[in-house]
């Protein structure tokens, strides 16, 4: 039995998310079915994070145990050939120790959120950015983001369906930068609550529009009440960027 680490890129638009679902296709199901077709083995592919429907990944880390002898090249090429009808690509394969776990060995996760901030709607990036036509004040958004960095109770920014044992998380990074017509929001932490990044981005967008002051982010955080959430950003612009390991 060999444990393989997979680094996976995918467009989340056609999927119900990473995790297998009874009511629609998932990235996990597509990979597991490809590996079964290739090896004849029923396997489980475990990921560093479980992205929601419509959320994308630039480099999701995952692992799978396979009995059949394979090379890294053959496994990568075989999976990619079998998932070619889906917007999924295994960009790297690496043999890892038997006790290495994509989720539990992970020391940090990073996300990127892309906002297209121009009047004209996207043509090529439809479904891959959040389009906001009115001008956004990126500096005010960055000022508001600073209130969220550190260890806090993020109940306000937590989905009602979140299964985490505690709403307390340590946010290591939350930056807002303008790049041409886009505003990029980068968030990094050991782990995140369900919808935390999208909830933070939605409130920062209210600041950018001038509907909230930067200090309203602090007010919402300290309320520790989901009802104080101003806006939950759509999944379109969210990307899982990387998982960090020791």
Secondary structure, DSSP 8 states (H G I E B T S, - for coil): -EEEEEEEEE-GGGSSBSS-BTTB--HHHHHHHHHHHHHS-----EES---BTT-EEEEEEEEEEE-S---HHHHHHHHHHHTTTTTEEEEEEEEE-TT--TTTTEEEEEEEEEEE-SSS--SSSTTTSEE--S---HHHHHHHHGGG-EEEE-GGGS-TT---S-SEEEEEEEEEEEETTEEEEEEEES---TTHHHHHHHHHHHHHHTSS-HHHHHHHHHHT-GGG------GGGEEEEEEEE-
